């Protein structure tokens, strides 16, 4: 059985107290750009625009776009001049901050072991920085991406959500193609790593360097200990105990929001001819899958869920949507337009579901195929359907890449 290893970076794989690191980062960055921006204004704009990233819930707006749409108007900057200065900062000044961090030999042992075993390794760091800053910190940890094969490193260029939002962890899993086997999230921060990962349904290992007790309200992680305890624990635990459970309402909603986010990432720079590549002759291509997701959200999922919320024990007829691909000519439609239409329809459905009260998730219905059911089961089926097609898309694009 394979394993997907999601692991935090700062104060997990590398010693880096962020409360100490941040002031030095801000001071050195502001000095680098002071010729074009007054330092105090720069720091204020940087922090407020970082908050814009935390606030972002738009699955078609990357964190970089959320940051820049706040940052540049605030300062009325020449974007070109600022980008030159920022690139110089990350190339020449940011590396000097390495002295604020320290390596963890246990981190290298863990990643080397995971790579030898063929595990999927995702660096699940809060994606508030550009890739260069994250890659450099990995190198400071003796875990250079040039040396180790990480299937995913979350950064602000391609991610849409941040920790501690549960949506971030769903986006990580979607970017990995929703692995069907075992998963473990390893991190040091209860609020940013352990609690939201548990809410999604992921098993967790709390890297508890100081032997702290759990605070009230936190779900118990599957295991905890020093980073050095992770490797022997992984060698002993049955991977069957690391299977995720995405059945909670919070997990289902996060899954539904992650789908348009990962499609935005996958499609944004994909040549249009690859939208029509099929893994096998009998499989749908990316374009057909997106049209399919759009139409069932608009014509099946949202009306069906609305019916359950508005009526008493309604009957839900079955719908065979597979023929629509041929009947509606999905293969010849405009892919970018179809994706945007899907995102609009999905956000409308999410707005409806996020207003559902806890007791309403058990509202009953009668389904033509399922028999007696409830709102929660119907939404769970939609989320399962999303995961199935995201896996299918990944498999198809992997074939193209080879």
ChimeraX attribute file (.defattr): number of C-alpha atoms within 10 A of each C-alpha:
attribute: neighborCount
match mode: 1-to-1
recipient: residues
	/A:1	9
	/A:2	14
	/A:3	20
	/A:4	23
	/A:5	20
	/A:6	25
	/A:7	23
	/A:8	22
	/A:9	23
	/A:10	21
	/A:11	20
	/A:12	23
	/A:13	29
	/A:14	24
	/A:15	16
	/A:16	21
	/A:17	13
	/A:18	14
	/A:19	8
	/A:20	11
	/A:21	14
	/A:22	12
	/A:23	11
	/A:24	15
	/A:25	15
	/A:26	18
	/A:27	13
	/A:28	17
	/A:29	21
	/A:30	22
	/A:31	15
	/A:32	19
	/A:33	20
	/A:34	14
	/A:35	11
	/A:36	14
	/A:37	17
	/A:38	13
	/A:39	19
	/A:40	13
	/A:41	13
	/A:42	21
	/A:43	16
	/A:44	15
	/A:45	19
	/A:46	21
	/A:47	14
	/A:48	16
	/A:49	22
	/A:50	20
	/A:51	15
	/A:52	20
	/A:53	25
	/A:54	20
	/A:55	14
	/A:56	17
	/A:57	21
	/A:58	16
	/A:59	24
	/A:60	20
	/A:61	19
	/A:62	23
	/A:63	31
	/A:64	22
	/A:65	18
	/A:66	22
	/A:67	24
	/A:68	18
	/A:69	13
	/A:70	18
	/A:71	21
	/A:72	16
	/A:73	11
	/A:74	16
	/A:75	15
	/A:76	9
	/A:77	13
	/A:78	11
	/A:79	11
	/A:80	9
	/A:81	11
	/A:82	16
	/A:83	12
	/A:84	11
	/A:85	18
	/A:86	18
	/A:87	13
	/A:88	15
	/A:89	18
	/A:90	17
	/A:91	14
	/A:92	11
	/A:93	17
	/A:94	20
	/A:95	14
	/A:96	12
	/A:97	14
	/A:98	16
	/A:99	9
	/A:100	13
	/A:101	19
	/A:102	16
	/A:103	18
	/A:104	18
	/A:105	14
	/A:106	18
	/A:107	21
	/A:108	17
	/A:109	13
	/A:110	18
	/A:111	21
	/A:112	15
	/A:113	14
	/A:114	18
	/A:115	15
	/A:116	8
	/A:117	11
	/A:118	13
	/A:119	19
	/A:120	19
	/A:121	21
	/A:122	22
	/A:123	22
	/A:124	23
	/A:125	22
	/A:126	22
	/A:127	25
	/A:128	23
	/A:129	16
	/A:130	16
	/A:131	16
	/A:132	14
	/A:133	16
	/A:134	24
	/A:135	17
	/A:136	19
	/A:137	23
	/A:138	20
	/A:139	17
	/A:140	20
	/A:141	23
	/A:142	19
	/A:143	22
	/A:144	16
	/A:145	15
	/A:146	9
	/A:147	9
	/A:148	15
	/A:149	16
	/A:150	17
	/A:151	15
	/A:152	16
	/A:153	22
	/A:154	25
	/A:155	25
	/A:156	22
	/A:157	16
	/A:158	22
	/A:159	26
	/A:160	30
	/A:161	32
	/A:162	25
	/A:163	19
	/A:164	19
	/A:165	21
	/A:166	25
	/A:167	27
	/A:168	27
	/A:169	29
	/A:170	30
	/A:171	27
	/A:172	22
	/A:173	22
	/A:174	23
	/A:175	25
	/A:176	19
	/A:177	19
	/A:178	20
	/A:179	18
	/A:180	15
	/A:181	14
	/A:182	20
	/A:183	25
	/A:184	22
	/A:185	24
	/A:186	28
	/A:187	27
	/A:188	24
	/A:189	17
	/A:190	20
	/A:191	13
	/A:192	18
	/A:193	26
	/A:194	26
	/A:195	23
	/A:196	24
	/A:197	29
	/A:198	23
	/A:199	21
	/A:200	26
	/A:201	22
	/A:202	27
	/A:203	23
	/A:204	25
	/A:205	25
	/A:206	24
	/A:207	25
	/A:208	19
	/A:209	14
	/A:210	8
	/A:211	10
	/A:212	8
	/A:213	7
	/A:214	12
	/A:215	9
	/A:216	6
	/A:217	7
	/A:218	13
	/A:219	14
	/A:220	17
	/A:221	19
	/A:222	16
	/A:223	15
	/A:224	20
	/A:225	17
	/A:226	16
	/A:227	23
	/A:228	16
	/A:229	15
	/A:230	19
	/A:231	16
	/A:232	10
	/A:233	14
	/A:234	14
	/A:235	10
	/A:236	8
	/A:237	10
	/A:238	12
	/A:239	16
	/A:240	11
	/A:241	12
	/A:242	20
	/A:243	18
	/A:244	19
	/A:245	13
	/A:246	21
	/A:247	18
	/A:248	14
	/A:249	20
	/A:250	16
	/A:251	25
	/A:252	22
	/A:253	23
	/A:254	23
	/A:255	28
	/A:256	25
	/A:257	25
	/A:258	27
	/A:259	23
	/A:260	26
	/A:261	26
	/A:262	25
	/A:263	20
	/A:264	22
	/A:265	19
	/A:266	16
	/A:267	17
	/A:268	13
	/A:269	8
	/A:270	11
	/A:271	9
	/A:272	14
	/A:273	7
	/A:274	15
	/A:275	21
	/A:276	16
	/A:277	18
	/A:278	20
	/A:279	18
	/A:280	10
	/A:281	8
	/A:282	7
	/A:283	13
	/A:284	22
	/A:285	22
	/A:286	27
	/A:287	25
	/A:288	24
	/A:289	22
	/A:290	25
	/A:291	25
	/A:292	21
	/A:293	24
	/A:294	22
	/A:295	19
	/A:296	18
	/A:297	21
	/A:298	18
	/A:299	13
	/A:300	16
	/A:301	20
	/A:302	19
	/A:303	14
	/A:304	20
	/A:305	20
	/A:306	14
	/A:307	17
	/A:308	23
	/A:309	20
	/A:310	10
	/A:311	12
	/A:312	11
	/A:313	17
	/A:314	16
	/A:315	17
	/A:316	19
	/A:317	11
	/A:318	11
	/A:319	11
	/A:320	6
	/A:321	12
	/A:322	9
	/A:323	8
	/A:324	15
	/A:325	16
	/A:326	10
	/A:327	8
	/A:328	12
	/A:329	11
	/A:330	20
	/A:331	18
	/A:332	10
	/A:333	13
	/A:334	12
	/A:335	20
	/A:336	16
	/A:337	11
	/A:338	21
	/A:339	22
	/A:340	16
	/A:341	17
	/A:342	22
	/A:343	25
	/A:344	17
	/A:345	19
	/A:346	23
	/A:347	17
	/A:348	14
	/A:349	21
	/A:350	17
	/A:351	10
	/A:352	14
	/A:353	19
	/A:354	11
	/A:355	9
	/A:356	14
	/A:357	9
	/A:358	8
	/A:359	7
	/A:360	14
	/A:361	18
	/A:362	14
	/A:363	17
	/A:364	20
	/A:365	24
	/A:366	16
	/A:367	17
	/A:368	12
	/A:369	11
	/A:370	12
	/A:371	11
	/A:372	12
	/A:373	17
	/A:374	19
	/A:375	22
	/A:376	18
	/A:377	16
	/A:378	19
	/A:379	22
	/A:380	20
	/A:381	15
	/A:382	19
	/A:383	21
	/A:384	17
	/A:385	13
	/A:386	20
	/A:387	22
	/A:388	14
	/A:389	20
	/A:390	22
	/A:391	18
	/A:392	19
	/A:393	24
	/A:394	18
	/A:395	15
	/A:396	21
	/A:397	20
	/A:398	11
	/A:399	13
	/A:400	12
	/A:401	7
	/A:402	5
